[in-house]
Amino acid sequence: MSETRHTVLATDLDGTFLGGDETQRTALYDWIVTHRDALTLIFVSGRGLDFMYTLIETLPVRPDHLIGNVGTSVAAGPRFAPLAPLESWLDASWPVDAGSRIETVMRRHPGLREQPGVGGRRRSYYFDDAAEAEAARIEIESLGFDALLSDNLYFDVLPRGVQKGPTLLRTLDALNLPAQRTLVAGDTLNDLSMFDTRLAGVAVGNREPALDTAIRGYANVYRSPHPGAAGVLDALKLFHETEDFHGVIAGHRLSPTTV
């Protein structure tokens, strides 16, 4: 299908692009296939790049670019190659001794269990005790890193100022993609930084309650009543069809109001 409008969809995976039932996922993927020439698809996930490479082989649609490891890894284009400007920024944000400094702190919090197979410029853990996780967060942030807690389970240690949202903005800039035509989609607190960019966004219906609270008052975020892929498609169709949309979403209806 040849279209004059172009849309960028930057979407989380688990619970969002991969969420909902099979019928809902198929509807989203079919819509993307039909409009493929008018859509740039970016996966933005806490998952690692290796996971995404394997996932892609099972999907009927192929993303154009990947942002993995909660914004600490980027792979762009047909060959999923590194982007030099992003690599320089990410490397500068993650000192060579980051891992050992973080491990020293985390040994004092044995209730947090390291996640296996994590790549990128981060360290990731599971937690059960919110109080212990909060104590670890305070120590980690005193070292100059960011600690991101999400879904009452995940504890990510990230370079200061690096998360999905900031990395997405730099990726859009590096690839000369239009921010005003970008829709972001997510369901947990590790997607909050994407909504913080003030890009147009959709929080899908199965969103984490803590995310729902955090985005209260965000005029750029549409709270879809539909879960996962159905929520993404709900917003994507309206966003794509609204040529002059600049990021304002009123109530439960995408609004063409310009900011």
Residue frames relative to the residue before (quaternion, step in Angstrom):
aa qw qx qy qz dx dy dz
M 1.0000 0.0000 0.0000 0.0000 0.00 0.00 0.00
S 0.2352 -0.7726 0.5756 0.1284 3.58 -0.78 1.05
E 0.0318 0.8086 -0.5824 0.0772 3.57 -0.71 1.10
T 0.4680 -0.6757 0.4923 0.2866 3.56 -1.17 0.57
R 0.6604 0.4860 -0.3111 0.4806 3.59 1.09 -0.63
H 0.1073 -0.7750 0.6174 0.0819 3.55 -1.17 0.59
T 0.1152 -0.7943 0.5962 0.0189 3.53 -0.95 0.96
V 0.2172 -0.7246 0.6375 0.1459 3.53 -1.19 0.70
L 0.0978 -0.7696 0.6292 0.0469 3.58 -0.82 1.02
A 0.0484 -0.7757 0.6291 -0.0141 3.56 -0.66 1.19
T 0.0703 0.8627 -0.4858 0.1215 3.55 -0.13 1.28
D 0.4841 -0.5988 0.5662 0.2941 3.48 -1.23 0.72
L 0.4480 -0.7014 0.4898 0.2596 3.58 -1.22 0.43
D 0.7784 0.3462 -0.2060 0.4815 3.60 0.17 -1.27
G 0.8316 0.1706 -0.1497 0.5069 3.54 -0.78 1.05
T 0.7278 0.3707 -0.2173 0.5345 3.58 1.24 -0.29
F 0.7975 0.2090 -0.1106 0.5550 3.62 0.04 -1.22
L 0.7404 0.3658 -0.2034 0.5259 3.58 1.09 -0.72
G 0.5476 0.6502 -0.3749 0.3699 3.58 1.29 -0.05
G 0.6539 0.4890 -0.3911 0.4246 3.53 -1.31 0.24
D 0.6053 -0.5568 0.4079 0.3965 3.56 -1.27 -0.08
E 0.7414 -0.4316 0.2717 0.4361 3.55 -1.30 0.19
T 0.6364 0.5313 -0.3309 0.4508 3.58 0.99 -0.80
Q 0.6693 0.4970 -0.2967 0.4658 3.59 0.96 -0.86
R 0.6499 0.5005 -0.3209 0.4734 3.59 0.98 -0.78
T 0.6475 0.5252 -0.3216 0.4488 3.56 0.93 -0.86
A 0.6360 0.5319 -0.3302 0.4511 3.59 0.98 -0.81
L 0.6598 0.4920 -0.3098 0.4761 3.60 0.95 -0.84
Y 0.6987 0.4754 -0.2917 0.4480 3.57 0.76 -0.98
D 0.6294 0.5232 -0.3361 0.4660 3.60 1.03 -0.71
W 0.6357 0.5193 -0.3349 0.4627 3.59 0.99 -0.80
I 0.6469 0.5139 -0.3202 0.4635 3.58 0.95 -0.84
V 0.6396 0.5214 -0.3298 0.4586 3.61 0.92 -0.85
T 0.6654 0.5166 -0.2991 0.4482 3.58 0.92 -0.91
H 0.7755 0.3077 -0.1497 0.5306 3.59 1.04 -0.80
R 0.2499 0.8454 -0.4621 0.0966 3.58 1.28 0.23
D 0.6659 0.5154 -0.3234 0.4316 3.61 0.92 -0.78
A 0.7220 0.4177 -0.2328 0.5001 3.58 1.21 -0.44
L 0.7013 0.4417 -0.2431 0.5039 3.57 1.26 0.19
T 0.1616 -0.7208 0.6641 0.1152 3.53 -1.11 0.84
L 0.1608 -0.8138 0.5570 0.0398 3.56 -0.68 1.14
I 0.0285 -0.7907 0.6107 -0.0326 3.55 -0.74 1.14
F 0.2439 -0.7348 0.6143 0.1525 3.56 -0.85 0.98
V 0.0431 -0.7848 0.6178 -0.0221 3.57 -0.82 1.06
S 0.1509 0.8468 -0.4748 0.1866 3.55 -0.06 1.30
G 0.5014 -0.5950 0.5273 0.3413 3.50 -1.35 0.25
R 0.5280 0.6306 -0.3954 0.4089 3.55 1.28 -0.26
G 0.5309 -0.6283 0.4705 0.3195 3.54 -1.25 0.47
L 0.6666 -0.5139 0.3575 0.4047 3.55 -1.26 0.35
D 0.6270 0.5429 -0.3546 0.4319 3.62 0.94 -0.76
F 0.6214 0.5244 -0.3389 0.4732 3.58 1.01 -0.78
M 0.6869 0.4897 -0.2945 0.4490 3.58 0.86 -0.93
Y 0.6094 0.5426 -0.3600 0.4523 3.61 1.01 -0.72
T 0.6692 0.4856 -0.2940 0.4795 3.59 0.96 -0.84
L 0.6383 0.5410 -0.3209 0.4438 3.57 0.97 -0.89
I 0.6304 0.5756 -0.3362 0.3977 3.56 0.90 -0.96
E 0.6416 0.5467 -0.3245 0.4290 3.58 1.04 -0.77
T 0.7026 0.4582 -0.2598 0.4785 3.60 1.21 -0.41
L 0.6524 0.5416 -0.3024 0.4355 3.59 1.26 -0.26
P 0.4841 -0.6670 0.4775 0.3046 3.60 -1.13 0.55
V 0.7255 0.3120 -0.2227 0.5716 3.60 1.27 -0.14
R 0.2631 -0.7621 0.5765 0.1328 3.55 -1.05 0.82
P 0.4039 -0.7107 0.5115 0.2648 3.61 -0.81 0.90
D 0.4900 -0.6491 0.4968 0.3030 3.54 -1.26 0.44
H 0.7995 0.0462 0.0251 0.5984 3.56 1.08 -0.79
L 0.2304 -0.7730 0.5803 0.1125 3.55 -1.26 0.53
I 0.0430 -0.7268 0.6841 0.0432 3.52 -1.16 0.79
G 0.0064 -0.8440 0.5335 -0.0549 3.56 -0.44 1.22
N 0.7864 0.3548 -0.2295 0.4507 3.52 -1.38 -0.06
V 0.6406 -0.5612 0.3053 0.4259 3.57 0.96 1.00
G 0.7657 -0.3932 0.1971 0.4693 3.57 0.97 0.86
T 0.6108 0.5834 -0.3535 0.4021 3.61 1.22 0.05
S 0.7299 0.2788 -0.2182 0.5847 3.60 1.31 0.14
V 0.0490 -0.7903 0.6107 0.0062 3.58 -1.04 0.81
A 0.0173 0.7665 -0.6416 0.0244 3.56 -1.05 0.85
A 0.0681 -0.8558 0.5114 -0.0378 3.57 -0.55 1.16
G 0.8100 0.3264 -0.2282 0.4305 3.50 -1.26 0.57
P 0.7771 -0.3849 0.2365 0.4383 3.57 -1.32 0.09
R 0.7422 0.3716 -0.2128 0.5155 3.59 1.08 -0.70
F 0.3601 -0.7492 0.4756 0.2877 3.59 1.31 0.04
A 0.1976 0.8064 -0.5182 0.2052 3.52 0.79 1.14
P 0.5889 -0.5537 0.4363 0.3952 3.61 -1.19 0.41
L 0.3261 -0.6993 0.5981 0.2165 3.55 -1.26 0.52
A 0.4753 -0.7246 0.4129 0.2803 3.59 -0.45 1.19
P 0.6793 0.4814 -0.3309 0.4441 3.67 0.76 -0.85
L 0.6616 0.4960 -0.3064 0.4716 3.58 1.05 -0.73
E 0.6347 0.5347 -0.3349 0.4462 3.58 0.98 -0.81
S 0.6505 0.5186 -0.3183 0.4545 3.58 0.94 -0.85
W 0.6697 0.5008 -0.2914 0.4645 3.55 0.92 -0.92
L 0.6859 0.4854 -0.2888 0.4588 3.58 0.87 -0.93
D 0.6494 0.5149 -0.3216 0.4579 3.59 0.94 -0.84
A 0.6606 0.5138 -0.3083 0.4523 3.57 0.98 -0.84
S 0.6813 0.5014 -0.2776 0.4553 3.58 1.18 -0.56
W 0.7421 0.3654 -0.1794 0.5325 3.59 1.25 -0.31
P 0.2668 -0.8020 0.5122 0.1524 3.62 -0.01 1.26
V 0.6249 -0.5719 0.3785 0.3731 3.57 -1.15 0.59
D 0.7253 0.4058 -0.2462 0.4986 3.60 1.13 -0.55
A 0.2961 0.7944 -0.4932 0.1948 3.59 1.25 0.24
G 0.6732 0.5289 -0.3105 0.4132 3.56 0.81 -0.97
S 0.6941 0.4731 -0.2876 0.4601 3.58 0.85 -0.94
R 0.6361 0.5218 -0.3345 0.4596 3.60 1.02 -0.72
I 0.6589 0.5017 -0.3050 0.4703 3.56 0.97 -0.83
E 0.6541 0.5223 -0.3181 0.4452 3.57 0.92 -0.88
T 0.6033 0.5601 -0.3575 0.4410 3.59 1.04 -0.70
V 0.6698 0.4788 -0.2914 0.4871 3.58 0.97 -0.86
M 0.7139 0.4893 -0.2819 0.4142 3.56 0.76 -1.01
R 0.5568 0.5897 -0.3991 0.4278 3.60 1.16 -0.37
R 0.6409 0.5093 -0.3244 0.4740 3.57 1.21 -0.42
H 0.7218 0.3404 -0.2107 0.5645 3.58 1.31 -0.07
P 0.0679 -0.8701 0.4873 0.0301 3.58 0.56 1.17
G 0.5656 0.6075 -0.3878 0.4007 3.58 1.21 -0.26
L 0.6362 0.4688 -0.3326 0.5147 3.58 1.26 -0.24
R 0.1946 -0.8161 0.5417 0.0521 3.55 -0.62 1.20
E 0.4560 -0.7097 0.4631 0.2720 3.57 -0.74 1.04
Q 0.4113 -0.6887 0.5406 0.2537 3.55 -1.02 0.85
P 0.4015 -0.7214 0.5030 0.2555 3.62 -0.86 0.85
G 0.8429 0.2751 -0.1601 0.4337 3.55 -1.28 0.42
V 0.4108 0.7116 -0.4774 0.3115 3.59 1.13 0.52
G 0.1309 -0.7945 0.5902 0.0581 3.57 -0.89 0.95
G 0.6042 0.5755 -0.4092 0.3691 3.53 -1.26 -0.33
R 0.6181 -0.5397 0.4269 0.3800 3.50 -1.35 -0.06
R 0.5527 0.5658 -0.4119 0.4525 3.56 0.49 1.22
R 0.1924 -0.7022 0.6570 0.1956 3.50 -1.44 0.05
S 0.0972 -0.8280 0.5523 0.0005 3.57 -0.89 0.91
Y 0.0960 -0.7987 0.5935 -0.0246 3.51 -1.07 0.92
Y 0.3490 -0.6545 0.6113 0.2761 3.51 -1.42 0.17
F 0.0516 -0.7948 0.6015 0.0618 3.57 -1.12 0.57
D 0.2610 -0.7437 0.5954 0.1557 3.53 -1.28 0.56
D 0.7398 0.3755 -0.1837 0.5272 3.54 1.07 -0.85
A 0.3566 -0.7698 0.4900 0.2002 3.58 -0.37 1.24
A 0.6327 0.5375 -0.3393 0.4424 3.60 1.03 -0.71
E 0.6603 0.4842 -0.3124 0.4816 3.59 0.96 -0.79
A 0.6318 0.5280 -0.3317 0.4605 3.58 1.02 -0.77
E 0.6479 0.5104 -0.3194 0.4666 3.58 1.00 -0.78
A 0.6347 0.5171 -0.3318 0.4686 3.59 1.00 -0.75
A 0.6521 0.4992 -0.3099 0.4790 3.57 1.00 -0.82
R 0.6152 0.5582 -0.3460 0.4361 3.58 1.01 -0.79
I 0.6534 0.5189 -0.3179 0.4501 3.58 0.89 -0.92
E 0.6752 0.4883 -0.2995 0.4647 3.59 0.91 -0.87
I 0.6553 0.5201 -0.3129 0.4496 3.57 0.92 -0.92
E 0.6896 0.4772 -0.2928 0.4593 3.58 0.88 -0.89
S 0.5966 0.5550 -0.3680 0.4479 3.60 1.16 -0.47
L 0.6317 0.5204 -0.3258 0.4732 3.60 1.25 -0.36
G 0.5896 -0.5932 0.3682 0.4061 3.59 1.24 -0.23
F 0.5792 0.5361 -0.3903 0.4742 3.56 1.25 0.40
D 0.4148 -0.6523 0.5558 0.3057 3.56 -1.32 0.15
A 0.1616 -0.7530 0.6284 0.1094 3.56 -1.15 0.68
L 0.1063 -0.8066 0.5814 0.0063 3.55 -0.74 1.11
L 0.1148 -0.7850 0.6079 0.0326 3.57 -0.70 1.15
S 0.0933 0.8118 -0.5697 0.0879 3.58 -0.84 0.93
D 0.8554 0.1822 -0.1487 0.4615 3.51 -1.33 0.58
N 0.5125 -0.6704 0.3946 0.3636 3.58 1.23 0.53
L 0.6945 0.4546 -0.2565 0.4953 3.57 1.18 0.55
Y 0.7928 0.3509 -0.1511 0.4749 3.57 0.88 -0.99
F 0.0918 -0.7670 0.6350 0.0062 3.54 -1.04 0.94
D 0.0184 -0.8164 0.5756 -0.0424 3.58 -0.38 1.27
V 0.1997 -0.7401 0.6313 0.1177 3.54 -1.01 0.90
L 0.0375 -0.8321 0.5486 -0.0719 3.55 -0.55 1.25
P 0.6067 -0.5044 0.4375 0.4313 3.58 -1.22 0.27
R 0.5809 -0.5904 0.4230 0.3675 3.58 -1.03 0.72
G 0.8369 0.1817 -0.1586 0.4913 3.56 -0.82 1.05
V 0.6404 0.4956 -0.3278 0.4866 3.59 1.27 0.08
Q 0.2445 0.7081 -0.6349 0.1889 3.54 -0.79 1.14
K 0.7727 -0.3385 0.2362 0.4822 3.56 -1.25 -0.13
G 0.6946 0.5169 -0.2892 0.4083 3.58 0.79 -1.02
P 0.6978 0.4551 -0.2913 0.4701 3.63 0.68 -0.99
T 0.6539 0.5032 -0.3204 0.4653 3.59 0.99 -0.78
L 0.6242 0.5326 -0.3412 0.4586 3.58 1.01 -0.73
L 0.6541 0.5130 -0.3272 0.4495 3.60 0.85 -0.88
R 0.6745 0.4790 -0.2968 0.4771 3.59 0.93 -0.85
T 0.6298 0.5261 -0.3344 0.4634 3.58 1.08 -0.66
L 0.6258 0.5253 -0.3328 0.4709 3.59 0.95 -0.81
D 0.6670 0.5027 -0.2973 0.4625 3.57 0.93 -0.92
A 0.6758 0.5055 -0.2980 0.4460 3.59 0.87 -0.94
L 0.7422 0.3896 -0.2054 0.5051 3.58 1.08 -0.73
N 0.3953 -0.7405 0.4552 0.2971 3.58 1.33 0.04
L 0.3513 0.7177 -0.5118 0.3156 3.55 0.93 0.97
P 0.5146 -0.6998 0.4071 0.2824 3.61 -0.94 0.86
A 0.3837 -0.7333 0.5157 0.2213 3.58 -0.55 1.15
Q 0.6723 0.5175 -0.3078 0.4307 3.59 0.97 -0.81
R 0.7094 0.3788 -0.2543 0.5372 3.60 1.28 -0.19
T 0.5232 0.6355 -0.4014 0.4017 3.58 1.23 0.48
L 0.1253 -0.7622 0.6334 0.0458 3.54 -1.00 0.98
V 0.1527 -0.7803 0.6008 0.0827 3.58 -0.82 1.00
A 0.1093 -0.8032 0.5851 0.0253 3.57 -1.11 0.71
G 0.1786 0.7951 -0.5632 0.1367 3.57 -0.96 0.87
D 0.2942 -0.7823 0.5320 0.1361 3.53 -1.35 0.17
T 0.7722 0.2853 -0.1850 0.5368 3.66 1.17 -0.21
L 0.7253 -0.4472 0.3067 0.4242 3.53 -1.34 0.13
N 0.6358 0.5126 -0.3804 0.4339 3.61 1.03 -0.39
D 0.6050 0.5043 -0.3616 0.4989 3.57 1.35 0.17
L 0.4339 0.7300 -0.4495 0.2772 3.60 1.23 -0.23
S 0.6468 0.5349 -0.3406 0.4237 3.59 0.92 -0.81
M 0.5934 0.5378 -0.3802 0.4627 3.62 1.14 -0.42
F 0.6707 0.4695 -0.2991 0.4901 3.58 0.99 -0.77
D 0.6019 0.5713 -0.3463 0.4375 3.59 1.17 -0.58
T 0.5616 0.6142 -0.3889 0.3952 3.61 1.18 -0.39
R 0.3627 -0.7298 0.4639 0.3472 3.56 1.30 -0.51
L 0.3657 0.6677 -0.5324 0.3701 3.57 1.18 0.46
A 0.6022 -0.5285 0.4333 0.4127 3.57 -1.20 0.40
G 0.0045 0.8347 -0.5488 0.0465 3.57 -0.87 0.89
V 0.1679 -0.7392 0.6365 0.1420 3.51 -1.35 0.33
A 0.1805 -0.7297 0.6524 0.0971 3.53 -0.97 1.01
V 0.3535 -0.7863 0.4646 0.2025 3.56 -0.37 1.23
G 0.7149 -0.5344 0.2698 0.3613 3.54 -1.24 0.59
N 0.6938 0.4406 -0.2717 0.5007 3.60 1.16 -0.50
R 0.2512 0.8128 -0.4937 0.1802 3.58 1.22 0.45
E 0.5973 -0.5613 0.4537 0.3497 3.51 -1.26 0.62
P 0.5436 -0.6376 0.4241 0.3436 3.63 -0.84 0.86
A 0.6426 0.5250 -0.3339 0.4472 3.60 1.00 -0.75
L 0.6214 0.5085 -0.3453 0.4858 3.60 1.10 -0.59
D 0.6263 0.5443 -0.3405 0.4423 3.57 0.94 -0.85
T 0.6538 0.4984 -0.3035 0.4817 3.57 1.02 -0.81
A 0.6768 0.5269 -0.2970 0.4196 3.57 0.90 -0.95
I 0.7441 0.3985 -0.2312 0.4839 3.60 1.02 -0.72
R 0.3427 0.7337 -0.5151 0.2809 3.57 1.22 0.22
G 0.7973 0.2508 -0.2015 0.5107 3.57 -0.73 1.03
Y 0.5180 0.6163 -0.4334 0.4051 3.62 1.24 -0.02
A 0.2963 -0.7902 0.5115 0.1618 3.58 -0.35 1.21
N 0.6655 0.5205 -0.3060 0.4389 3.60 1.18 -0.44
V 0.6942 0.4746 -0.2708 0.4685 3.61 1.23 -0.18
Y 0.2500 -0.7453 0.6076 0.1134 3.53 -0.91 1.06
R 0.2424 -0.7547 0.5932 0.1408 3.57 -0.81 1.01
S 0.1890 -0.8078 0.5491 0.1009 3.56 -0.11 1.24
P 0.4098 -0.6959 0.5237 0.2711 3.60 -1.04 0.66
H 0.6448 0.5450 -0.3041 0.4413 3.58 1.28 -0.27
P 0.4557 -0.7219 0.4501 0.2620 3.60 -0.94 0.81
G 0.8867 0.1230 -0.0329 0.4444 3.50 -1.34 0.42
A 0.8599 -0.0289 0.0514 0.5070 3.53 -0.93 -1.01
A 0.6205 0.5414 -0.3493 0.4470 3.60 1.06 -0.66
G 0.6445 0.5105 -0.3167 0.4729 3.58 1.06 -0.70
V 0.6227 0.5255 -0.3356 0.4727 3.56 1.05 -0.76
L 0.6888 0.4794 -0.2878 0.4613 3.58 0.82 -0.98
D 0.5704 0.6021 -0.3590 0.4280 3.57 1.07 -0.78
A 0.7460 0.3854 -0.2085 0.5016 3.57 0.82 -1.01
L 0.6454 0.5665 -0.3307 0.3915 3.57 0.93 -0.91
K 0.6490 0.5187 -0.3312 0.4473 3.59 0.91 -0.84
L 0.6800 0.4794 -0.2897 0.4731 3.58 0.91 -0.90
F 0.6563 0.5188 -0.3101 0.4516 3.56 0.93 -0.90
H 0.6808 0.5016 -0.2938 0.4456 3.58 0.86 -0.95
E 0.7096 0.4687 -0.2614 0.4567 3.56 1.02 -0.79
T 0.6537 0.4917 -0.3080 0.4858 3.60 1.26 -0.23
E 0.2724 -0.8430 0.4373 0.1544 3.54 0.20 1.30
D 0.7787 0.3423 -0.1811 0.4936 3.59 0.95 -0.80
F 0.3259 0.7681 -0.4978 0.2370 3.58 1.20 0.33
H 0.0814 -0.8234 0.5615 0.0105 3.59 -0.89 0.96
G 0.7949 -0.4004 0.1802 0.4188 3.58 0.99 0.64
V 0.5982 0.5433 -0.3954 0.4366 3.61 1.17 0.10
I 0.0426 -0.7812 0.6229 -0.0053 3.55 -0.86 0.98
A 0.1537 -0.8240 0.5427 0.0537 3.57 -0.49 1.18
G 0.8482 0.0155 -0.0382 0.5281 3.55 -0.86 1.02
H 0.7128 -0.3785 0.3127 0.5009 3.56 -0.73 -1.07
R 0.6399 0.4659 -0.3434 0.5055 3.56 1.10 0.65
L 0.4427 -0.6701 0.5187 0.2930 3.55 -0.84 0.94
S 0.1868 -0.8077 0.5563 0.0577 3.54 -0.81 1.06
P 0.4082 -0.7223 0.4988 0.2507 3.61 -0.96 0.78
T 0.3266 0.7646 -0.5021 0.2379 3.58 1.22 0.21
T 0.3127 -0.7564 0.5479 0.1728 3.57 -0.96 0.84
V 0.2252 -0.7451 0.6087 0.1534 3.56 -1.07 0.78
